[in-house]
Amino acid sequence: MKTQITIPQSKRTCHVNNVAVFGSADVDEKHPLYQEAFSVARHMAYLGKTIVNGGGPGVMDAATKGAQSVGGETLAITFYPDDMPEFEGRYFENSVDHEIKTKNYIERMFGLMDHADIFVCMQGGTGTLSEWATAWLLAHLYYGHHKPLILYGQFWHDLMKIVSDHFFIGQKELDVYKIVTNESELAAAFEFFEDQLENRCNLPREEGADESI
């Protein structure tokens, strides 16, 4: 039986409405990474953005709860596996406003790419690496009408230096992301990319919500 895989399509993205948050499924509420993800999503939701995640535990759960703490909208792109013992699957305490169910892991990842306008990538495992790499690749392939990335955490400086030193990375690939280490830097990067997207479409800059929480 053939499975239909929907590839993320090129879109003329002019506004940031949906923010995807990627990160580890293996942290609980006491972990600093969970708390950071909660704060990141809380800030984005306060600005009126819908928070998108994979519907699992850890950072995904933190993103949902952070958004909900300020009355924000949430969306989960999910997959219910029956033969993947190392995949965390659906975490039902991660209760979102809207859920899109997919048939397999690849469709889930492509769904996350398709339903977000910007990606916030935090610390995680191989799943997070695959999501970050896919989002980065698509930003390169669709450069000029791409979806930007915000890499959250000091460790990204070391990681991206290794990647740049050992892979053939061009300037355009470096232009599609920013590394941030705290919420104030996150806010500045987010504003930069929102301006960039609106300038791309020759739109006037909209008045945003008060960024103080």
Steps between C-alpha positions, in 0.01 A plus 500: 500500500636839402504781755450856383776726631426870478813702437512852651419743223646837420289773657518877488525555874446866588401478866595283794178348629614152607818427696631142517704405806738203471689336786551200724212273597702368794484785751245557776358815655795540737760504222641842398437419132131437569478831684677683217263350242203603716628859511576510127152380406342728756673800343403403145139429597480834681580661166200322351683213331368145484745250649560185295665182630502124454253418777748310713652550847797711607561819305184439296287484812678806642426695181130419520474588867702819456264617226193408703629693802424823310193375317685415178393264222675165457526247218654151509607297198490141627571140412378194691761226447453130570846373408748772605612427858745792510248761384319683779168514314200702616511641853142553608585751771614720210144614438481736202226704336544331163658173390595372156564125493746360248570147376873473576800682644602663171152640440502632856829679446391643165174608663697695758696665218182583311296645786766732643628835378814500717684234699647527849750217545608413853719226647389146425596163356507345154136590438573866565808476279290363214240776539763774517690362198183466295382852583847635418514312170155623396600857590799463268302338218227765516737786575336835432160378608619272776401447862772614744642320801587617850755274672454533875795426727869577544596154370386594148806725461730200545285269288464740207873573503570127466247473218642804319857377543435151366215536250458713189271769642425812297411850610133459417482201734648717775253782434186297572560454874602688812642359823356635825575418861226677696153643466610854414716370215208282392273804484756692293551210256127450468443868423783491244347208316148645514632819341688295241190302403284810471764688301522200270133551415519882506258513791484773764628393840201419719476627855584211731380422849682646796799270543518543874335216692 
